[in-house]
């Protein structure tokens, strides 16, 4: 089993795109038929999409985790950061523009 698609609904689509790009994702704008403009990033068979949330759409309590290169550089876009240790690895926890917790850790050497 392998996760190959993640779609997030965002109240602040452009701000969310900028936040996730600061973590290393590279998005392209897409629009399928009469659907909304959204952003998609694809890497190694994994597609990550950001869609605009409908006016009354609940965003839920989603928590994400990414391995990113150069975590300290990525944190420049995250005003509040907490850290924790897990199995000897430091994990940085930030919030995206819609308030979701995002865990960041660097890839193992």
Backbone atoms as SQL, in Angstrom:
CREATE TABLE atoms (id INTEGER PRIMARY KEY, chain TEXT, resi INTEGER, resn TEXT, atom TEXT, x REAL, y REAL, z REAL);
INSERT INTO atoms VALUES
  (1, 'A', 1, 'UNK', 'N', 0.852, -1.178, 0.000),
  (2, 'A', 1, 'UNK', 'CA', 0.000, 0.000, 0.000),
  (3, 'A', 1, 'UNK', 'C', 0.893, 1.235, 0.000),
  (4, 'A', 2, 'UNK', 'N', 0.547, 2.197, -0.864),
  (5, 'A', 2, 'UNK', 'CA', 1.320, 3.435, -0.939),
  (6, 'A', 2, 'UNK', 'C', 0.375, 4.595, -1.183),
  (7, 'A', 3, 'UNK', 'N', 0.500, 5.641, -0.401),
  (8, 'A', 3, 'UNK', 'CA', -0.289, 6.850, -0.593),
  (9, 'A', 3, 'UNK', 'C', 0.195, 7.542, -1.858),
  (10, 'A', 4, 'UNK', 'N', -0.735, 7.881, -2.767),
  (11, 'A', 4, 'UNK', 'CA', -0.306, 8.543, -3.999),
  (12, 'A', 4, 'UNK', 'C', -1.054, 9.837, -4.286),
  (13, 'A', 5, 'UNK', 'N', -2.027, 10.200, -3.431),
  (14, 'A', 5, 'UNK', 'CA', -2.773, 11.443, -3.638),
  (15, 'A', 5, 'UNK', 'C', -3.196, 12.009, -2.289),
  (16, 'A', 6, 'UNK', 'N', -3.000, 13.310, -2.127),
  (17, 'A', 6, 'UNK', 'CA', -3.487, 14.040, -0.970),
  (18, 'A', 6, 'UNK', 'C', -4.081, 15.339, -1.475),
  (19, 'A', 7, 'UNK', 'N', -5.334, 15.594, -1.127),
  (20, 'A', 7, 'UNK', 'CA', -6.022, 16.825, -1.519),
  (21, 'A', 7, 'UNK', 'C', -6.410, 17.567, -0.251),
  (22, 'A', 8, 'UNK', 'N', -6.009, 18.826, -0.169),
  (23, 'A', 8, 'UNK', 'CA', -6.415, 19.680, 0.942),
  (24, 'A', 8, 'UNK', 'C', -7.319, 20.779, 0.427),
  (25, 'A', 9, 'UNK', 'N', -8.385, 21.037, 1.159),
  (26, 'A', 9, 'UNK', 'CA', -9.257, 22.179, 0.879),
  (27, 'A', 9, 'UNK', 'C', -8.731, 23.341, 1.708),
  (28, 'A', 10, 'UNK', 'N', -8.584, 24.498, 1.089),
  (29, 'A', 10, 'UNK', 'CA', -7.939, 25.639, 1.740),
  (30, 'A', 10, 'UNK', 'C', -8.813, 26.880, 1.669),
  (31, 'A', 11, 'UNK', 'N', -8.962, 27.555, 2.800),
  (32, 'A', 11, 'UNK', 'CA', -9.706, 28.807, 2.812),
  (33, 'A', 11, 'UNK', 'C', -8.897, 29.933, 2.200),
  (34, 'A', 12, 'UNK', 'N', -7.578, 29.850, 2.315),
  (35, 'A', 12, 'UNK', 'CA', -6.678, 30.864, 1.756),
  (36, 'A', 12, 'UNK', 'C', -5.775, 30.171, 0.743),
  (37, 'A', 13, 'UNK', 'N', -6.285, 29.928, -0.434),
  (38, 'A', 13, 'UNK', 'CA', -5.593, 29.108, -1.420),
  (39, 'A', 13, 'UNK', 'C', -4.197, 29.640, -1.760),
  (40, 'A', 14, 'UNK', 'N', -4.069, 30.898, -2.079),
  (41, 'A', 14, 'UNK', 'CA', -2.771, 31.449, -2.472),
  (42, 'A', 14, 'UNK', 'C', -1.779, 31.436, -1.310),
  (43, 'A', 15, 'UNK', 'N', -2.240, 31.788, -0.129),
  (44, 'A', 15, 'UNK', 'CA', -1.377, 31.774, 1.046),
  (45, 'A', 15, 'UNK', 'C', -0.934, 30.347, 1.356),
  (46, 'A', 16, 'UNK', 'N', -1.835, 29.386, 1.206),
  (47, 'A', 16, 'UNK', 'CA', -1.489, 27.980, 1.434),
  (48, 'A', 16, 'UNK', 'C', -0.475, 27.503, 0.404),
  (49, 'A', 17, 'UNK', 'N', -0.655, 27.899, -0.854),
  (50, 'A', 17, 'UNK', 'CA', 0.309, 27.519, -1.892),
  (51, 'A', 17, 'UNK', 'C', 1.698, 28.033, -1.529),
  (52, 'A', 18, 'UNK', 'N', 1.777, 29.285, -1.113),
  (53, 'A', 18, 'UNK', 'CA', 3.067, 29.871, -0.743),
  (54, 'A', 18, 'UNK', 'C', 3.679, 29.144, 0.455),
  (55, 'A', 19, 'UNK', 'N', 2.863, 28.807, 1.428),
  (56, 'A', 19, 'UNK', 'CA', 3.351, 28.086, 2.609),
  (57, 'A', 19, 'UNK', 'C', 3.950, 26.743, 2.209),
  (58, 'A', 20, 'UNK', 'N', 3.221, 25.947, 1.433),
  (59, 'A', 20, 'UNK', 'CA', 3.712, 24.622, 1.058),
  (60, 'A', 20, 'UNK', 'C', 4.879, 24.708, 0.069),
  (61, 'A', 21, 'UNK', 'N', 4.933, 25.749, -0.722),
  (62, 'A', 21, 'UNK', 'CA', 6.107, 25.937, -1.583),
  (63, 'A', 21, 'UNK', 'C', 7.343, 26.235, -0.737),
  (64, 'A', 22, 'UNK', 'N', 7.163, 26.909, 0.398),
  (65, 'A', 22, 'UNK', 'CA', 8.305, 27.181, 1.269),
  (66, 'A', 22, 'UNK', 'C', 8.870, 25.892, 1.861),
  (67, 'A', 23, 'UNK', 'N', 8.069, 24.816, 1.838),
  (68, 'A', 23, 'UNK', 'CA', 8.540, 23.510, 2.319),
  (69, 'A', 23, 'UNK', 'C', 9.212, 22.706, 1.222),
  (70, 'A', 24, 'UNK', 'N', 9.162, 23.220, -0.007),
  (71, 'A', 24, 'UNK', 'CA', 9.847, 22.543, -1.109),
  (72, 'A', 24, 'UNK', 'C', 8.940, 22.003, -2.202),
  (73, 'A', 25, 'UNK', 'N', 7.627, 22.097, -2.045),
  (74, 'A', 25, 'UNK', 'CA', 6.717, 21.647, -3.102),
  (75, 'A', 25, 'UNK', 'C', 6.726, 22.659, -4.238),
  (76, 'A', 26, 'UNK', 'N', 6.562, 22.183, -5.451),
  (77, 'A', 26, 'UNK', 'CA', 6.471, 23.053, -6.631),
  (78, 'A', 26, 'UNK', 'C', 5.130, 22.782, -7.301),
  (79, 'A', 27, 'UNK', 'N', 4.252, 23.765, -7.223),
  (80, 'A', 27, 'UNK', 'CA', 2.891, 23.610, -7.731),
  (81, 'A', 27, 'UNK', 'C', 2.722, 24.184, -9.122),
  (82, 'A', 28, 'UNK', 'N', 1.802, 23.598, -9.864),
  (83, 'A', 28, 'UNK', 'CA', 1.342, 24.155, -11.127),
  (84, 'A', 28, 'UNK', 'C', -0.156, 24.375, -11.001),
  (85, 'A', 29, 'UNK', 'N', -0.640, 25.434, -11.631),
  (86, 'A', 29, 'UNK', 'CA', -2.075, 25.717, -11.621),
  (87, 'A', 29, 'UNK', 'C', -2.775, 24.759, -12.568),
  (88, 'A', 30, 'UNK', 'N', -3.936, 24.258, -12.145),
  (89, 'A', 30, 'UNK', 'CA', -4.736, 23.355, -12.972),
  (90, 'A', 30, 'UNK', 'C', -6.205, 23.744, -12.877),
  (91, 'A', 31, 'UNK', 'N', -6.935, 23.389, -13.907),
  (92, 'A', 31, 'UNK', 'CA', -8.386, 23.572, -13.920),
  (93, 'A', 31, 'UNK', 'C', -8.935, 22.512, -14.857),
  (94, 'A', 32, 'UNK', 'N', -9.802, 21.657, -14.340),
  (95, 'A', 32, 'UNK', 'CA', -10.366, 20.567, -15.128),
  (96, 'A', 32, 'UNK', 'C', -11.827, 20.880, -15.458),
  (97, 'A', 33, 'UNK', 'N', -12.125, 21.075, -16.730),
  (98, 'A', 33, 'UNK', 'CA', -13.507, 21.362, -17.135),
  (99, 'A', 33, 'UNK', 'C', -14.045, 22.583, -16.427),
  (100, 'A', 34, 'UNK', 'N', -15.183, 22.415, -15.770),
  (101, 'A', 34, 'UNK', 'CA', -15.807, 23.539, -15.062),
  (102, 'A', 34, 'UNK', 'C', -15.404, 23.573, -13.584),
  (103, 'A', 35, 'UNK', 'N', -14.446, 22.728, -13.195),
  (104, 'A', 35, 'UNK', 'CA', -13.984, 22.703, -11.810),
  (105, 'A', 35, 'UNK', 'C', -13.204, 23.949, -11.458),
  (106, 'A', 36, 'UNK', 'N', -12.889, 24.110, -10.179),
  (107, 'A', 36, 'UNK', 'CA', -12.180, 25.317, -9.735),
  (108, 'A', 36, 'UNK', 'C', -10.698, 25.283, -10.084),
  (109, 'A', 37, 'UNK', 'N', -10.110, 26.449, -10.172),
  (110, 'A', 37, 'UNK', 'CA', -8.663, 26.565, -10.286),
  (111, 'A', 37, 'UNK', 'C', -8.077, 26.000, -8.998),
  (112, 'A', 38, 'UNK', 'N', -7.050, 25.185, -9.123),
  (113, 'A', 38, 'UNK', 'CA', -6.380, 24.610, -7.966),
  (114, 'A', 38, 'UNK', 'C', -4.911, 24.414, -8.311),
  (115, 'A', 39, 'UNK', 'N', -4.141, 23.931, -7.354),
  (116, 'A', 39, 'UNK', 'CA', -2.711, 23.723, -7.559),
  (117, 'A', 39, 'UNK', 'C', -2.354, 22.271, -7.318),
  (118, 'A', 40, 'UNK', 'N', -1.427, 21.756, -8.115),
  (119, 'A', 40, 'UNK', 'CA', -0.978, 20.376, -7.976),
  (120, 'A', 40, 'UNK', 'C', 0.546, 20.318, -8.014),
  (121, 'A', 41, 'UNK', 'N', 1.097, 19.493, -7.140),
  (122, 'A', 41, 'UNK', 'CA', 2.534, 19.211, -7.116),
  (123, 'A', 41, 'UNK', 'C', 2.678, 17.698, -7.215),
  (124, 'A', 42, 'UNK', 'N', 3.572, 17.255, -8.082),
  (125, 'A', 42, 'UNK', 'CA', 3.785, 15.816, -8.236),
  (126, 'A', 42, 'UNK', 'C', 5.268, 15.520, -8.105),
  (127, 'A', 43, 'UNK', 'N', 5.554, 14.507, -7.287),
  (128, 'A', 43, 'UNK', 'CA', 6.942, 14.102, -7.078),
  (129, 'A', 43, 'UNK', 'C', 6.967, 12.618, -6.743),
  (130, 'A', 44, 'UNK', 'N', 7.734, 11.858, -7.495),
  (131, 'A', 44, 'UNK', 'CA', 7.933, 10.418, -7.256),
  (132, 'A', 44, 'UNK', 'C', 6.604, 9.668, -7.160),
  (133, 'A', 45, 'UNK', 'N', 5.665, 10.004, -8.034),
  (134, 'A', 45, 'UNK', 'CA', 4.392, 9.297, -8.062),
  (135, 'A', 45, 'UNK', 'C', 3.384, 9.737, -7.018),
  (136, 'A', 46, 'UNK', 'N', 3.687, 10.790, -6.281),
  (137, 'A', 46, 'UNK', 'CA', 2.784, 11.318, -5.256),
  (138, 'A', 46, 'UNK', 'C', 2.248, 12.658, -5.726),
  (139, 'A', 47, 'UNK', 'N', 0.935, 12.832, -5.700),
  (140, 'A', 47, 'UNK', 'CA', 0.309, 14.081, -6.120),
  (141, 'A', 47, 'UNK', 'C', -0.291, 14.756, -4.888),
  (142, 'A', 48, 'UNK', 'N', 0.056, 16.021, -4.707),
  (143, 'A', 48, 'UNK', 'CA', -0.427, 16.827, -3.595),
  (144, 'A', 48, 'UNK', 'C', -1.167, 18.002, -4.216),
  (145, 'A', 49, 'UNK', 'N', -2.472, 18.117, -3.921),
  (146, 'A', 49, 'UNK', 'CA', -3.289, 19.167, -4.526),
  (147, 'A', 49, 'UNK', 'C', -3.900, 20.072, -3.464),
  (148, 'A', 50, 'UNK', 'N', -3.968, 21.349, -3.795),
  (149, 'A', 50, 'UNK', 'CA', -4.615, 22.351, -2.963),
  (150, 'A', 50, 'UNK', 'C', -5.821, 22.894, -3.725),
  (151, 'A', 51, 'UNK', 'N', -6.991, 22.743, -3.147),
  (152, 'A', 51, 'UNK', 'CA', -8.229, 23.217, -3.742),
  (153, 'A', 51, 'UNK', 'C', -8.836, 24.300, -2.867),
  (154, 'A', 52, 'UNK', 'N', -9.565, 25.236, -3.471),
  (155, 'A', 52, 'UNK', 'CA', -10.252, 26.231, -2.642),
  (156, 'A', 52, 'UNK', 'C', -11.398, 25.567, -1.883),
  (157, 'A', 53, 'UNK', 'N', -11.566, 25.938, -0.621),
  (158, 'A', 53, 'UNK', 'CA', -12.678, 25.422, 0.180),
  (159, 'A', 53, 'UNK', 'C', -13.944, 26.200, -0.174),
  (160, 'A', 54, 'UNK', 'N', -15.067, 25.501, -0.143),
  (161, 'A', 54, 'UNK', 'CA', -16.365, 26.166, -0.326),
  (162, 'A', 54, 'UNK', 'C', -16.619, 27.058, 0.885),
  (163, 'A', 55, 'UNK', 'N', -17.498, 28.031, 0.731),
  (164, 'A', 55, 'UNK', 'CA', -17.738, 29.031, 1.774),
  (165, 'A', 55, 'UNK', 'C', -18.019, 28.411, 3.146),
  (166, 'A', 56, 'UNK', 'N', -18.822, 27.371, 3.223),
  (167, 'A', 56, 'UNK', 'CA', -19.196, 26.790, 4.515),
  (168, 'A', 56, 'UNK', 'C', -18.567, 25.421, 4.753),
  (169, 'A', 57, 'UNK', 'N', -17.530, 25.091, 3.997),
  (170, 'A', 57, 'UNK', 'CA', -16.928, 23.767, 4.096),
  (171, 'A', 57, 'UNK', 'C', -16.029, 23.651, 5.334),
  (172, 'A', 58, 'UNK', 'N', -16.257, 22.617, 6.134),
  (173, 'A', 58, 'UNK', 'CA', -15.416, 22.361, 7.303),
  (174, 'A', 58, 'UNK', 'C', -14.098, 21.768, 6.832),
  (175, 'A', 59, 'UNK', 'N', -12.999, 22.198, 7.455),
  (176, 'A', 59, 'UNK', 'CA', -11.689, 21.731, 7.036),
  (177, 'A', 59, 'UNK', 'C', -11.222, 20.510, 7.816),
  (178, 'A', 60, 'UNK', 'N', -11.847, 20.212, 8.921),
  (179, 'A', 60, 'UNK', 'CA', -11.490, 19.019, 9.675),
  (180, 'A', 60, 'UNK', 'C', -10.250, 19.221, 10.528),
  (181, 'A', 61, 'UNK', 'N', -9.762, 18.120, 11.057),
  (182, 'A', 61, 'UNK', 'CA', -8.618, 18.154, 11.962),
  (183, 'A', 61, 'UNK', 'C', -7.482, 17.326, 11.383),
  (184, 'A', 62, 'UNK', 'N', -7.115, 17.614, 10.160),
  (185, 'A', 62, 'UNK', 'CA', -6.076, 16.876, 9.458),
  (186, 'A', 62, 'UNK', 'C', -4.706, 17.251, 10.009),
  (187, 'A', 63, 'UNK', 'N', -3.847, 16.258, 10.149),
  (188, 'A', 63, 'UNK', 'CA', -2.454, 16.499, 10.538),
  (189, 'A', 63, 'UNK', 'C', -1.569, 15.870, 9.485),
  (190, 'A', 64, 'UNK', 'N', -0.583, 16.621, 9.016),
  (191, 'A', 64, 'UNK', 'CA', 0.290, 16.173, 7.945),
  (192, 'A', 64, 'UNK', 'C', 1.717, 16.039, 8.450),
  (193, 'A', 65, 'UNK', 'N', 2.493, 15.249, 7.762),
  (194, 'A', 65, 'UNK', 'CA', 3.906, 15.132, 8.077),
  (195, 'A', 65, 'UNK', 'C', 4.717, 15.014, 6.800),
  (196, 'A', 66, 'UNK', 'N', 5.804, 15.774, 6.700),
  (197, 'A', 66, 'UNK', 'CA', 6.652, 15.756, 5.511),
  (198, 'A', 66, 'UNK', 'C', 8.113, 15.675, 5.921),
  (199, 'A', 67, 'UNK', 'N', 8.885, 14.981, 5.125),
  (200, 'A', 67, 'UNK', 'CA', 10.339, 15.034, 5.243),
  (201, 'A', 67, 'UNK', 'C', 10.787, 16.086, 4.232),
  (202, 'A', 68, 'UNK', 'N', 11.459, 17.100, 4.731),
  (203, 'A', 68, 'UNK', 'CA', 11.907, 18.177, 3.856),
  (204, 'A', 68, 'UNK', 'C', 13.380, 18.456, 4.095),
  (205, 'A', 69, 'UNK', 'N', 14.064, 18.846, 3.039),
  (206, 'A', 69, 'UNK', 'CA', 15.463, 19.229, 3.181),
  (207, 'A', 69, 'UNK', 'C', 15.530, 20.605, 3.810),
  (208, 'A', 70, 'UNK', 'N', 16.509, 20.812, 4.647),
  (209, 'A', 70, 'UNK', 'CA', 16.783, 22.127, 5.226),
  (210, 'A', 70, 'UNK', 'C', 15.588, 22.673, 6.015),
  (211, 'A', 71, 'UNK', 'N', 15.157, 21.949, 7.032),
  (212, 'A', 71, 'UNK', 'CA', 14.013, 22.372, 7.831),
  (213, 'A', 71, 'UNK', 'C', 14.141, 23.807, 8.332),
  (214, 'A', 72, 'UNK', 'N', 15.278, 24.230, 8.885),
  (215, 'A', 72, 'UNK', 'CA', 15.349, 25.615, 9.382),
  (216, 'A', 72, 'UNK', 'C', 14.990, 26.666, 8.326),
  (217, 'A', 73, 'UNK', 'N', 15.384, 26.465, 7.072),
  (218, 'A', 73, 'UNK', 'CA', 15.023, 27.413, 6.014),
  (219, 'A', 73, 'UNK', 'C', 13.519, 27.404, 5.777),
  (220, 'A', 74, 'UNK', 'N', 12.895, 26.239, 5.860),
  (221, 'A', 74, 'UNK', 'CA', 11.451, 26.123, 5.647),
  (222, 'A', 74, 'UNK', 'C', 10.664, 26.826, 6.744),
  (223, 'A', 75, 'UNK', 'N', 11.237, 26.917, 7.924),
  (224, 'A', 75, 'UNK', 'CA', 10.527, 27.497, 9.063),
  (225, 'A', 75, 'UNK', 'C', 10.373, 29.011, 8.969),
  (226, 'A', 76, 'UNK', 'N', 11.041, 29.638, 8.025),
  (227, 'A', 76, 'UNK', 'CA', 10.928, 31.093, 7.872),
  (228, 'A', 76, 'UNK', 'C', 9.487, 31.511, 7.588),
  (229, 'A', 77, 'UNK', 'N', 8.694, 30.641, 6.960),
  (230, 'A', 77, 'UNK', 'CA', 7.305, 30.955, 6.637),
  (231, 'A', 77, 'UNK', 'C', 6.345, 30.555, 7.761),
  (232, 'A', 78, 'UNK', 'N', 6.861, 29.984, 8.836),
  (233, 'A', 78, 'UNK', 'CA', 6.017, 29.495, 9.929),
  (234, 'A', 78, 'UNK', 'C', 6.321, 30.279, 11.196),
  (235, 'A', 79, 'UNK', 'N', 5.454, 31.219, 11.567),
  (236, 'A', 79, 'UNK', 'CA', 5.746, 32.073, 12.701),
  (237, 'A', 79, 'UNK', 'C', 5.794, 31.328, 14.039),
  (238, 'A', 80, 'UNK', 'N', 5.003, 30.297, 14.211),
  (239, 'A', 80, 'UNK', 'CA', 4.990, 29.562, 15.476),
  (240, 'A', 80, 'UNK', 'C', 5.460, 28.143, 15.227),
  (241, 'A', 81, 'UNK', 'N', 6.485, 27.750, 15.936),
  (242, 'A', 81, 'UNK', 'CA', 7.045, 26.424, 15.768),
  (243, 'A', 81, 'UNK', 'C', 7.230, 25.784, 17.137),
  (244, 'A', 82, 'UNK', 'N', 6.828, 24.539, 17.270),
  (245, 'A', 82, 'UNK', 'CA', 7.149, 23.767, 18.457),
  (246, 'A', 82, 'UNK', 'C', 7.978, 22.576, 18.001),
  (247, 'A', 83, 'UNK', 'N', 8.705, 21.983, 18.918),
  (248, 'A', 83, 'UNK', 'CA', 9.513, 20.827, 18.562),
  (249, 'A', 83, 'UNK', 'C', 9.252, 19.703, 19.553),
  (250, 'A', 84, 'UNK', 'N', 9.521, 18.493, 19.091),
  (251, 'A', 84, 'UNK', 'CA', 9.485, 17.331, 19.962),
  (252, 'A', 84, 'UNK', 'C', 10.487, 16.325, 19.423),
  (253, 'A', 85, 'UNK', 'N', 10.874, 15.403, 20.261),
  (254, 'A', 85, 'UNK', 'CA', 11.800, 14.345, 19.870),
  (255, 'A', 85, 'UNK', 'C', 11.018, 13.049, 19.740),
  (256, 'A', 86, 'UNK', 'N', 11.350, 12.265, 18.711),
  (257, 'A', 86, 'UNK', 'CA', 10.739, 10.954, 18.534),
  (258, 'A', 86, 'UNK', 'C', 11.783, 10.025, 17.957),
  (259, 'A', 87, 'UNK', 'N', 12.105, 8.980, 18.679),
  (260, 'A', 87, 'UNK', 'CA', 13.127, 8.015, 18.254),
  (261, 'A', 87, 'UNK', 'C', 14.434, 8.694, 17.858),
  (262, 'A', 88, 'UNK', 'N', 14.828, 9.704, 18.625),
  (263, 'A', 88, 'UNK', 'CA', 16.087, 10.383, 18.363),
  (264, 'A', 88, 'UNK', 'C', 16.051, 11.396, 17.234),
  (265, 'A', 89, 'UNK', 'N', 14.878, 11.656, 16.693),
  (266, 'A', 89, 'UNK', 'CA', 14.735, 12.619, 15.602),
  (267, 'A', 89, 'UNK', 'C', 13.965, 13.834, 16.103),
  (268, 'A', 90, 'UNK', 'N', 14.470, 15.010, 15.790),
  (269, 'A', 90, 'UNK', 'CA', 13.758, 16.234, 16.137),
  (270, 'A', 90, 'UNK', 'C', 12.675, 16.486, 15.106),
  (271, 'A', 91, 'UNK', 'N', 11.468, 16.717, 15.579),
  (272, 'A', 91, 'UNK', 'CA', 10.317, 16.989, 14.721),
  (273, 'A', 91, 'UNK', 'C', 9.843, 18.410, 15.014),
  (274, 'A', 92, 'UNK', 'N', 9.694, 19.195, 13.971),
  (275, 'A', 92, 'UNK', 'CA', 9.204, 20.569, 14.087),
  (276, 'A', 92, 'UNK', 'C', 7.732, 20.562, 13.720),
  (277, 'A', 93, 'UNK', 'N', 6.916, 21.213, 14.540),
  (278, 'A', 93, 'UNK', 'CA', 5.480, 21.248, 14.279),
  (279, 'A', 93, 'UNK', 'C', 5.073, 22.703, 14.052),
  (280, 'A', 94, 'UNK', 'N', 4.480, 22.943, 12.876),
  (281, 'A', 94, 'UNK', 'CA', 4.015, 24.277, 12.503),
  (282, 'A', 94, 'UNK', 'C', 2.540, 24.174, 12.128),
  (283, 'A', 95, 'UNK', 'N', 1.918, 25.286, 11.884),
  (284, 'A', 95, 'UNK', 'CA', 0.523, 25.305, 11.417),
  (285, 'A', 95, 'UNK', 'C', 0.484, 25.958, 10.046),
  (286, 'A', 96, 'UNK', 'N', -0.313, 25.367, 9.152),
  (287, 'A', 96, 'UNK', 'CA', -0.467, 25.959, 7.828),
  (288, 'A', 96, 'UNK', 'C', -1.473, 27.105, 7.911),
  (289, 'A', 97, 'UNK', 'N', -1.705, 27.838, 6.827),
  (290, 'A', 97, 'UNK', 'CA', -2.617, 28.987, 6.879),
  (291, 'A', 97, 'UNK', 'C', -4.047, 28.653, 7.308),
  (292, 'A', 98, 'UNK', 'N', -4.458, 27.383, 7.195),
  (293, 'A', 98, 'UNK', 'CA', -5.800, 26.993, 7.623),
  (294, 'A', 98, 'UNK', 'C', -5.797, 26.356, 9.007),
  (295, 'A', 99, 'UNK', 'N', -4.657, 26.400, 9.704),
  (296, 'A', 99, 'UNK', 'CA', -4.588, 25.918, 11.073),
  (297, 'A', 99, 'UNK', 'C', -4.253, 24.445, 11.246),
  (298, 'A', 100, 'UNK', 'N', -4.001, 23.723, 10.150),
  (299, 'A', 100, 'UNK', 'CA', -3.639, 22.313, 10.257),
  (300, 'A', 100, 'UNK', 'C', -2.223, 22.175, 10.801),
  (301, 'A', 101, 'UNK', 'N', -2.018, 21.185, 11.673),
  (302, 'A', 101, 'UNK', 'CA', -0.670, 20.910, 12.163),
  (303, 'A', 101, 'UNK', 'C', 0.105, 20.191, 11.074),
  (304, 'A', 102, 'UNK', 'N', 1.350, 20.659, 10.865),
  (305, 'A', 102, 'UNK', 'CA', 2.235, 20.069, 9.873),
  (306, 'A', 102, 'UNK', 'C', 3.544, 19.733, 10.569),
  (307, 'A', 103, 'UNK', 'N', 3.909, 18.440, 10.543),
  (308, 'A', 103, 'UNK', 'CA', 5.167, 17.999, 11.129),
  (309, 'A', 103, 'UNK', 'C', 6.245, 17.981, 10.062),
  (310, 'A', 104, 'UNK', 'N', 7.408, 18.528, 10.397),
  (311, 'A', 104, 'UNK', 'CA', 8.531, 18.578, 9.466),
  (312, 'A', 104, 'UNK', 'C', 9.728, 17.878, 10.095),
  (313, 'A', 105, 'UNK', 'N', 10.386, 17.055, 9.308),
  (314, 'A', 105, 'UNK', 'CA', 11.639, 16.434, 9.743),
  (315, 'A', 105, 'UNK', 'C', 12.517, 16.271, 8.520),
  (316, 'A', 106, 'UNK', 'N', 13.806, 16.284, 8.745),
  (317, 'A', 106, 'UNK', 'CA', 14.741, 16.130, 7.640),
  (318, 'A', 106, 'UNK', 'C', 14.906, 14.651, 7.311),
  (319, 'A', 107, 'UNK', 'N', 15.170, 14.336, 6.036),
  (320, 'A', 107, 'UNK', 'CA', 15.385, 12.935, 5.671),
  (321, 'A', 107, 'UNK', 'C', 16.584, 12.356, 6.423),
  (322, 'A', 108, 'UNK', 'N', 16.530, 11.069, 6.692),
  (323, 'A', 108, 'UNK', 'CA', 17.656, 10.401, 7.359),
  (324, 'A', 108, 'UNK', 'C', 18.883, 10.465, 6.456),
  (325, 'A', 109, 'UNK', 'N', 20.028, 10.587, 7.047),
  (326, 'A', 109, 'UNK', 'CA', 21.271, 10.679, 6.275),
  (327, 'A', 109, 'UNK', 'C', 21.605, 9.359, 5.630);
